[in-house]
Structure formats: structure tokens, C-alpha cells
Amino acid sequence: MAPDKDFVLIALLKYNYFPAHKKEKEELPPIFSTKQFTKKIAQKLSHLRSRKDGYDQISYKITRYNNIPRVLSIPHPKPYADIVFCLSENWDNLAYICNNEVSLIRPRQHKDGRIIIMNYEGSHEKIERSLKKSFGHKFCIETDITNCFPSIYSHAIPWALIGLKEAKSRKRYKNEWFNKIDARQRMLKRNETQGVPIGPASSNIITEIILAKVDEVMSKDFNYIRFIDDYTCYCKKYEDAEEFARRLSQELSKYNLTLNLKKTHIHQLPKPTNDDWIIDLKSRISGDSKKITHYQAVNYIDYAVSLNKKIPDGSILKYAFKSIRGRLNVKDERFCLNYILLLAPHYPILIPIINKMLHNASKKDKFVYEKELKYILDESIVNHRSDGMCWTLYYLLKNKVTLSPEIAKHIIATKDCMAILMLYLFKKFDTEINGFANGLDKTDLYGLDNYWLLLYQLFYDNKIKNPYKDEETFKILKDNNVNFIQSK
């Protein structure tokens, strides 16, 4: 269902502000929430005067399937409120992105309140769409945009909305609605024109504003779909596939974007609807059985570990564990949990998916996974993995495990905002964390912005004074009892 402007506003503030694009919200532990960041409070922030040179944001490293981190961002609440109101107020001019059937991930009114969920289609939908799109075609080409979100040029937003020539002729009119979107977007990151933050759904909307215009041109001549910045085009001739890449490159270049030639591949059809490794894994276990035996689980996971070493370019282990999760009895689920804990130091992408398993295990017995989790925590600290530290600390906190001063010292030494904030919730290291916060250069506003959520929580709990001497954002949030940490 296409969202209206009111849904857009609430969704961006309360449900898609912090990174939460995956279906199961695996980016951050569930203790972090923006549900109290309401329209009324955000409106008060939007009335404040903005800094001339913009704001900065928190960096949060999330580990991908190949163990290479992707940096997500949590913008400062003041400029984020500004861009959200700007997008919602002008939604009538932007809603065309919701009707772009080429795009598989476009703004929708999801039941949980989110407007963007970046989740691949279910197997039935994917197979049905693939069969329909590929019928009568002999080739398909797959490609993507080079560093899409970091490459988005803010001035290209007006180019997409009213056309390049018109946008340049009206560039000096700062109060024009399209120029306001450009300006508000730049405020999120030091008033820079290059790049949009990966994390808040506002960035997905900005990206769709541009890429939907590319789709308007390309879809007239080509049969293709787009998953964010990944393209799959079905062609009758090999030359048509080459022409798609050439034309797409030309259209993207109009908005200062480039095609990723290293990831451009032409395949002869018919082509399987799933990757080879998914087909392989599905064949190893029955999809019809609601329950599987311990023996089946052992063989399946062993095979997934072996396959993962041969094919490092897919989320094989994560897919495998999710396939059997919920199909095991209590005893066998504990075995599965033990196996994940064994693999997690090597493949941190698995750490968030054990939340429910740990919860089930801790309900029945005394918590027995302290040693394993602390080892994973140590590995995450050494490798500066934000998600590994945060999720592991969340599990330890939830199960009332104590931490040593030495571990706390090492976490603070990473200078990772979200990890230090999770450490603060243990309520045993206030002196060390307050010392870190008070040691930040109060004249470096960008530097403070890199830790705004930690600083706000300390301010909210009356541990420190407002570090932003001449700004009222924190005061407004606190006066309205906004807490981004939810205890339940």
C-alpha cells in the first residue's frame, strides 16, 4: 500500500530513523528505539535555527557476509527532523516513486509502521516474477551502481525533480521546495554535496527520487527490475544486453552516478531463479517438514560450513541457520545455538540471529554462555566491529553478566559510540564513560555529533551537562522525556 504524507512523517521519525531496514531488524539490538520521537517533538526541533555548516553523524559498522564492514549512520536529530518534514511536506511531488514498478524496494505502508524494508522477495514471489520477466528472452544482464549511496550528489535531487536545465536556472532560489530538499539533505553531513547516509530511510527516498527518473527513461525500451541499486534486465539478444549497460551508464551519468563494470555480467537464459548455493542448500533438507532431527541438523550445518568456504560471496551460513531455526526441539535448538557460537567469532554476521535462541535457553536454565559471548566480545573489540560489540553486550546485559574493568577499558578505547553506550547500560562504569564524554573537545561540534546519542543519554540521566553550549536540541528532547533506550 502506498503511504500518504502523514504515514511518511511518522514512519521516518519513529520506525525508520535508526538503521532498521532488514525484515528482522538485525542491525541494532532492540533496546534502541525512536518510538518516542514524535511529530510534535520533531516539529519543535525543526523550528530551531540550523548550524551554517551542518551537522555530523554517528558511524556504526555492520559486518557483511564477507566480513567486510559496511558503515551505517545515525544522523543528529535536528537535521534529521528537518529532512523528514521537508520530504513529508512535499510528498505530493515525490509520491511518483511509490508507483515505480521497476523498483522492488520502494516506499510502502508496512504493517509494523516502517516505510522501507530492504528484504528480498519470498521464494514464491521471486520465482513467479523471474518466470514472467524471462519468458521469451534469451539473455539477462546483472549490474549495479558503484558505491550508490556514498555517490549520490545532493544537487542531483532538483535535477531529477524538475529537470537539469530548470534546476540550474532556479538554483539561487533557496526557498523553492526542491532546493530545500537538497539543502536539508546536505545538513545531515557537514553541508557536503556528496553522499547520503546509509541507515535512515530518508536516504532510500532520496535515492529513489533520482533512480526512478532513470527508470522512467530506461523502462520504455528495456524489460528489467531494480533492487535498490542492483539491476537485472532480460533481453532477446546478447547485443540488447550490451545496449542496456551502455544506455544505463549514460542515464546514470546525468546524475553523476556510474555503473559498476566489475559487477556487470551477461548470462544466457534459461537461468535458475535462485543462486546455485541456495538451490544446493534447499536440496539438502526438506522444506515441507515442520520439524527436523538432530542428525539432519548436524549434516545440514556441516554442509553449509563446507559450502561457505567454497563460495564466500553469499550469506550461506546465515541462510542455513535461519532455514532450520524454529524447526528443532529444545534440546536440538541448543545444539544449533552452540554451533552458531562456535562460528560467530569467524562469521560475525551470525551474532544477531541468536537473540531468540539465547532467550529460550536462558528461560529454562542458568545462563551458561558467558564464556562464549565474552570471547566473541573480545574478538569484536580487537576488530572494531560495532555490531559484534553491541549485540554481544546486549546479550550479556540481558542475562545480568558482569564485565571486568579491563573489558570496559578496551571497549572505551575503540571510541565506538554505540558500543560505549551499551557499556554504559551496565551501570558500573559511569566514571570511565563520563571521563570519556567530558574529554571530548566541546569546541568541535562535528566531533560531538559523532557521539550525540551517548552524550544525550548521559545528559538525559543527569550525568553530564549539555555538551552543546548554545544549542537546545538536547534540552527539547529531555523536556519532552524522549529516551532512545527502551528497557523492555
Buried (B, 14 or more C-beta within 10 A) or exposed (E): EEBBBEBBBBBBBBBBBBBBBEEEBBBBBEBBBBBBBBBEBBEBBBEBEBBEEBBBBBBBBBBEBEEEBBEBBBBBBBBBBBBBBBBBBBBEBBBBBBEBEBBBBBBBBBEEEBBBBBEEBEEEEBBEBBEEBBEEBBBBBBBBBBEBBEBBBBBBBBBBBBEBEEBEEBBEEEEBBBBBBBBBBBBBBBBBBEBBBBBBBBBBBBBBBBBBBBBBBBBEEBBBBBBBBBBBBBBEEEEBBBBBBEBBBEBBEBBBBEBBEEEBEBEEBEBEBBBEBBEBBBEBBEEEEEEBEEEBBBBBBEBBBEBBEEEEEBBBBBBBBEBBBEBBEEEBBBBBBBBBBEBBBEBBBBBBBBBEBBEEBBEEEEBEBEEBBBBBBBBBBEBBBBBBBBBBBBBBBBBEBEBEEEBBEBBBEBEBBBBBBBBBBBEBBEEBBBEBBEEBEEEEBBEBBBBBBBBBBBBBBEBBEBBBEEBBBBEBBBEBEBBBBEEE
